[in-house]
């Protein structure tokens, strides 16, 4: 599934708009415990364990969005946007990763 942040696909013509598709993934509170229990993992102010979990959540959200687009018969998603939300005010809460975009069908330009 082709996923782009742009509204157009070079070399393709959008033949049908299927509508908005979304995908979500949550990072549970346990990631924070894992991060702070493994302080040795912090290098140069970056926490690779947390970055890996965010990347995994982002991939899950995008995969879920792609599945929704495929069910609609789309072959691409344009206008993709990723949002991150802290579902609470303390380090013990959950992070929500949301992916949204417009599912489309495309044809080669002539």
Helices and strands as residue ranges (DSSP letters): E 2-3, E 12-27, H 30-37, G 39-41, E 42-43, E 46-47, H 48-71, E 76-87, E 94-108
